[in-house]
Amino acid sequence: MGIMKITTAGALKFYRFIPLVLAAGLVGACGGSNGDGSGGGGNPVISVTATPLDQTVIAGQTATFSVSANSSSTLSYQWQKNGADIPGATSSTYVTPAADTSADNSQFTVRISAAPSSVTTPPAVLHVFADTAIPAPTEYVVNPAATDAAIDATAGNHDAVINTAVTPKGRLFVFMPGTGGIPLVYRFIVQAAANNGFHAIGLAYENATAVGDLCAGSTDPDCAGKVREERFSGQDTSTLVSVDAANGIQNRLAKALVYLAQQHPQDGWGQYLDSGGNVLWDRVRVSGHSQGGGAAGYIAKQKLVDRVCFFSSPSDVDDVQNKLAAWVLAPGVTPAARHFGFSHQRDGMIPWALIQQQWAAFGMDSFGAFVNVDSVALPYNLSHMLSSNLNKPSWVTVPDAQAYHGITVVDARTPLDANGLPAYRQVWQYQCFLP
């Protein structure tokens, strides 16, 4: 089986067809042109080449409106919401605060000025779905072997999700499971990414044995890094794993995107590949749970990615020298400001104290102290290091060590609210899906 469609979104997508070019003399007070870039009487002409478009988001997400214009004189901008000026919104792009349903059907315009001329664009409408009323996303289960005959499928199927009912962000969210896990036990987080406007893939990769188990007692200070590299690139860097180039994370993701682009050209999966079929990492948000989070952190050290989201991770250490693994301490390509993490204080598999050390090594402590999301409201003091101490759900019967390790993101262990939605969804949105 190559691909199977699980759920299909309704045909609900908002488009606005509006003129791409507006002469200021038609919309604002600038008079006719003198043929020299100025309007009648010497007033400059403002040419609007792209007007703001309608945006559709879910509650808690931001929306981005933008305009493009040119003139022979310096342009200034003032955005308006429902006809009233928005303080401080004076650039060609405006990003709203996190929206709630009270903002549904709000109209946004921008007044563009080149004194004494001005033009106001037609309104763009903001649509906001309540989190209990989000149209179902479209989900595809993809056999990795169908994307490349050299890839084996022993690590499970990829889970690809898109929601065409919301405005696309032009970013790819890639989530990697923990040790021995498969993407289909992490559907909540991948669906949440799609509902927030991301193309999203739960990626199956070689994760049979934990890095910590493989490197236990190793005298090589870079043991963990070599294992991570082989699993990422497929280069023969470690004797402890056997991953060829076809089965490395890098190739698995690239081939999954090529396959999805071929099967569903209307979805836009190909925008995350260059002309040679290579992943455009600067458009990718990497994430994962446990070992998968370590893989995300390692990728961010090697590639400039759009964001990193750690769940109960990473945990790589040098047992012999009793310090963090060399790759964790090494400088990386992705700035510290793009790293966010979430863990449980009673995690019995990767202790909270170790998580704190790991995150500090990534520079995440530069953006404020650790925040307990159970007692601090959004936006969590703008911290990049989040924790929880909620009790495990009543239906979770695995030992506490495992329960609290998985509670942050594993479907079967994360708490749900009265509507059956993940209780941590606002945490996920903050750490992974906002600008």
C-alpha positions in Angstrom: 0.0 0.0 0.0 1.5 3.3 -1.0 -1.0 5.9 0.4 -4.3 5.8 2.2 -6.6 8.7 2.8 -7.9 8.7 6.4 -10.2 11.8 6.6 -11.2 14.4 4.2 -11.7 18.1 4.9 -14.9 19.7 3.6 -14.5 22.1 0.7 -14.0 25.0 3.0 -11.4 27.5 2.0 -11.6 31.3 1.7 -10.4 33.2 -1.3 -10.6 36.8 -2.2 -10.1 37.9 -5.8 -9.2 41.6 -5.8 -7.3 43.9 -8.1 -3.6 43.6 -7.8 -2.9 47.2 -8.9 -4.7 50.3 -7.5 -3.8 53.8 -8.6 -3.9 56.1 -5.7 -5.9 58.6 -7.8 -8.7 56.0 -7.9 -8.9 55.2 -4.2 -7.2 58.1 -2.4 -6.8 61.8 -2.8 -3.9 62.1 -5.1 -5.2 63.4 -8.4 -4.0 62.6 -11.9 -0.4 61.8 -13.0 2.0 64.3 -14.5 3.9 61.4 -16.2 6.9 61.9 -13.8 5.8 59.8 -10.9 3.8 62.5 -9.3 0.1 63.1 -9.3 -1.7 66.1 -10.6 -0.5 69.3 -8.9 2.8 67.5 -8.1 1.2 65.0 -5.7 3.0 61.6 -5.8 1.2 58.5 -7.3 0.9 55.5 -5.0 0.8 52.2 -6.9 -0.6 49.3 -4.8 0.7 46.1 -6.4 -0.7 43.6 -3.9 -3.5 44.2 -1.5 -4.1 42.4 1.8 -5.9 39.0 1.5 -8.4 37.3 3.8 -7.0 35.1 6.5 -8.5 32.1 8.3 -7.0 30.9 11.5 -7.9 28.9 14.6 -8.4 30.4 18.0 -5.0 31.3 19.6 -3.2 31.6 16.3 -2.0 34.9 14.8 -2.8 36.1 11.3 -0.5 38.0 9.0 -1.7 40.7 6.6 0.6 42.3 4.1 0.5 44.9 1.3 2.9 45.9 -1.5 3.1 49.4 -2.9 5.5 51.8 -4.6 5.8 55.5 -5.2 8.3 58.1 -6.2 8.1 59.3 -2.6 8.6 57.6 0.8 5.7 55.5 1.8 4.2 55.3 5.3 1.6 52.8 6.5 -1.2 52.7 9.1 -3.2 49.5 9.6 -6.8 49.7 10.7 -9.1 47.2 12.3 -12.8 47.8 11.6 -12.0 51.3 10.5 -9.9 52.3 13.6 -6.2 52.8 13.6 -4.1 50.0 15.3 -1.5 51.7 17.5 2.0 50.8 16.3 0.9 49.0 13.2 2.9 51.1 10.7 4.8 48.7 8.4 3.8 47.0 5.2 3.0 43.8 7.2 0.8 43.4 10.2 0.7 40.4 12.5 -2.3 40.3 14.7 -2.2 39.2 18.4 -3.3 35.7 19.0 -6.9 35.7 17.8 -10.0 34.6 19.6 -13.5 34.0 18.2 -14.5 37.6 19.1 -12.3 38.7 16.2 -14.2 36.6 13.6 -15.2 38.6 10.6 -13.0 41.6 11.6 -12.0 43.8 8.7 -8.4 45.0 8.2 -7.3 47.8 5.9 -4.1 49.8 5.5 -3.8 53.4 4.7 -0.7 54.1 2.6 0.6 57.6 2.4 3.1 59.5 0.4 2.4 63.1 1.6 0.1 64.6 0.7 -1.4 61.6 -1.2 -2.9 58.6 0.5 -4.8 55.4 -0.5 -6.7 52.9 1.6 -6.9 49.3 0.5 -10.1 47.3 0.3 -10.8 45.4 3.5 -9.4 41.9 4.2 -11.5 39.7 6.5 -10.2 37.7 9.4 -12.0 34.4 10.0 -11.4 32.6 13.3 -12.5 29.0 14.0 -13.2 28.1 17.6 -11.0 25.1 18.6 -14.2 23.0 18.9 -15.3 23.9 15.3 -12.2 23.4 13.2 -13.0 21.5 10.0 -11.4 18.1 9.8 -7.9 18.0 8.2 -6.9 15.7 5.4 -4.6 12.9 6.6 -2.5 10.6 4.5 -0.7 7.5 5.7 2.3 7.0 3.5 4.4 3.8 3.3 8.0 5.0 3.2 8.9 2.2 0.8 6.5 3.6 -1.7 8.5 6.9 -1.8 11.8 5.1 -2.5 12.3 1.4 -3.1 15.6 1.5 -1.1 13.8 2.6 2.1 12.5 -0.1 4.4 9.2 0.2 6.3 10.1 -1.4 9.6 9.8 1.9 11.5 6.2 2.3 10.5 4.4 4.6 8.1 4.7 8.4 7.7 1.6 10.5 8.8 1.1 13.5 6.5 -1.6 16.0 7.4 -2.9 19.3 5.8 -5.9 21.4 6.6 -7.1 23.5 3.6 -9.7 25.3 5.7 -7.1 27.5 7.2 -4.6 30.0 5.7 -1.3 28.2 5.0 1.8 29.4 6.8 4.2 28.2 4.2 6.1 26.2 6.7 6.6 22.4 7.2 6.3 20.8 10.6 8.2 17.5 11.0 7.7 15.4 14.1 9.8 12.4 15.0 8.7 9.7 17.5 10.5 8.5 20.5 12.4 5.2 20.8 10.5 2.4 19.1 7.5 4.7 18.4 5.7 5.2 15.2 4.1 8.4 13.9 0.5 7.1 14.2 0.7 7.2 18.0 1.4 10.9 17.8 -1.5 12.0 15.6 -2.7 14.8 17.9 0.4 17.0 17.6 0.6 16.5 13.8 -3.1 17.3 13.4 -2.6 20.4 15.6 0.2 21.6 13.3 -2.1 21.2 10.2 -4.9 23.0 12.0 -2.5 25.9 12.6 -1.8 26.2 8.9 1.3 24.0 8.6 2.0 21.2 6.2 2.8 18.5 8.8 4.5 15.1 8.7 5.0 12.5 11.4 8.2 11.0 10.1 9.1 7.3 10.4 12.8 6.8 10.9 15.3 4.2 12.3 14.7 4.6 16.1 14.8 1.0 17.4 17.2 1.6 20.2 17.8 4.6 22.4 21.0 6.6 21.9 21.7 6.4 25.6 21.5 2.6 25.5 23.7 2.4 22.5 26.4 4.7 24.0 26.2 3.5 27.6 29.8 3.0 28.8 31.3 4.3 25.6 34.7 6.0 25.9 34.1 8.0 22.8 33.0 11.5 23.9 31.2 11.9 20.5 29.4 8.6 20.6 25.9 10.1 20.7 26.7 12.6 17.9 28.0 9.9 15.6 24.8 7.8 16.1 22.7 10.9 15.5 24.7 11.7 12.3 24.3 8.3 10.9 20.6 8.2 11.6 20.2 11.7 10.0 22.4 11.5 6.9 23.0 7.8 6.5 26.8 8.3 6.5 28.7 5.5 8.1 29.8 7.4 11.2 29.0 4.9 14.0 29.6 1.2 14.5 26.6 1.0 16.8 23.9 1.5 14.1 23.5 0.6 10.5 21.6 3.2 8.5 22.4 3.7 4.8 21.8 7.0 2.9 18.4 5.9 1.7 17.1 5.3 5.2 18.6 8.4 6.8 16.1 11.0 8.1 17.2 13.5 5.4 16.4 11.2 2.5 13.2 9.8 4.1 11.8 13.3 4.5 12.9 14.5 1.0 11.4 11.4 -0.7 8.2 11.7 1.3 7.8 15.3 0.1 8.5 14.3 -3.5 5.9 11.6 -3.3 3.3 13.8 -1.7 3.9 16.5 -4.2 3.4 14.0 -7.0 0.3 12.4 -5.5 -1.3 15.7 -4.4 0.1 18.6 -6.4 -2.7 20.9 -5.2 -1.5 20.6 -1.6 1.8 22.4 -2.1 4.2 19.8 -0.5 6.8 20.6 -3.1 7.5 24.1 -1.8 9.8 22.6 0.8 12.2 21.1 -1.8 14.8 22.9 -4.0 15.1 22.1 -7.7 17.4 19.2 -6.9 14.9 17.5 -4.5 16.7 18.6 -1.4 14.9 19.7 1.8 14.8 23.5 2.3 15.5 23.3 6.0 15.0 27.0 6.7 11.3 26.4 6.0 11.0 23.5 8.3 10.1 23.3 12.0 11.6 20.2 13.5 10.2 18.5 16.6 10.1 15.2 18.4 9.5 13.3 21.5 12.3 11.8 23.6 14.8 10.3 21.1 12.9 12.1 18.3 13.4 15.4 20.1 17.1 14.6 20.3 17.1 14.1 16.5 15.4 17.5 16.1 18.0 19.1 18.2 20.8 17.5 16.3 19.4 18.5 13.0 19.1 22.1 14.2 22.8 22.0 15.1 23.7 21.1 11.5 21.0 23.0 9.5 19.4 26.4 9.9 15.8 25.4 10.6 12.7 27.6 11.2 12.1 26.4 14.8 12.9 23.5 17.2 10.2 22.0 19.5 11.5 19.6 22.2 9.0 17.3 23.9 10.5 15.5 27.0 13.9 15.8 25.3 16.8 15.8 24.6 18.8 13.6 26.9 22.2 12.7 25.4 25.0 12.5 27.9 28.6 11.3 28.0 28.4 8.7 30.8 32.2 8.2 31.1 33.0 11.9 31.6 29.7 12.6 33.4 28.7 15.5 31.3 26.4 16.4 28.4 27.1 14.8 25.0 29.6 16.6 22.9 27.1 17.4 20.1 24.8 19.1 22.7 27.5 21.3 23.9 28.8 22.2 20.5 27.8 25.4 18.7 24.9 25.1 16.3 23.6 26.7 13.1 20.1 27.5 14.4 19.9 30.4 16.8 18.9 29.7 20.4 15.9 32.0 20.0 14.3 29.4 17.8 14.4 26.6 20.4 11.4 25.8 22.7 10.8 22.9 25.0 8.1 21.2 27.1 8.6 18.5 29.7 6.9 17.0 32.8 8.5 17.6 36.2 7.8 13.9 37.2 9.2 12.4 34.0 10.9 9.2 35.3 12.8 8.4 32.1 14.5 11.8 31.3 14.5 13.6 34.7 13.5 17.2 34.9 17.0 18.1 36.3 18.6 16.7 33.2 16.2 18.4 30.8 17.0 21.7 32.5 20.7 21.2 31.8 20.1 20.2 28.2 18.0 23.2 27.4 20.5 25.6 29.0 23.1 24.1 26.8 21.0 25.2 23.8 20.8 28.7 25.2 17.1 28.5 25.9 17.6 30.0 29.4 18.4 33.3 27.7 14.7 34.0 27.3 13.5 33.7 30.8 13.2 31.2 33.6 11.4 27.9 33.5 7.6 28.3 33.6 5.0 25.9 34.9 2.1 26.0 32.4 -0.3 24.8 35.0 -0.1 28.0 36.9 1.1 30.6 34.5 -1.2 31.8 31.7 -0.3 32.4 28.0 2.1 33.6 26.8 4.0 31.9 29.7 6.2 34.9 30.5 7.6 34.4 26.9 9.7 31.6 28.3 11.2 29.0 25.9 11.3 26.4 28.7 8.0 25.0 29.8 7.0 22.4 32.2 3.9 20.8 33.7 3.1 18.8 36.9 -0.4 17.6 36.1 -1.4 14.2 37.2 -1.5 11.5 34.6 -5.0 10.8 33.1 -7.0 8.1 34.9 -7.0 5.8 31.8 -3.2 5.6 31.7 -2.1 2.4 33.4 1.6 2.2 32.5 4.1 2.9 35.3 4.5 6.5 36.3 8.0 6.8 34.8 6.6 6.0 31.4 3.3 7.9 31.9 4.9 11.2 32.7 7.5 10.8 30.0 4.8 10.5 27.4 2.2 12.8 28.9 3.5 15.9 27.0 2.6 14.6 23.6 1.8 10.8 23.2 -1.8 10.4 22.1 -2.6 7.6 24.6 -1.1 9.4 27.6 -1.7 13.1 27.1 -4.7 14.6 29.1 -7.9 15.6 27.3 -10.4 18.2 28.2 -14.2 17.9 28.4 -14.4 18.2 24.6 -12.0 15.4 24.0 -9.3 17.8 22.8 -5.6 17.7 24.1 -5.4 19.7 27.3 -1.9 20.9 26.3 -2.9 22.2 22.9 -2.3 25.8 23.8 1.2 24.9 25.0 1.9 23.1 21.7 0.6 26.1 19.8 2.8 28.6 21.7 6.0 26.5 21.5 5.6 25.1 18.0 3.2 27.1 15.8 3.3 30.8 16.5 5.6 33.1 14.5 
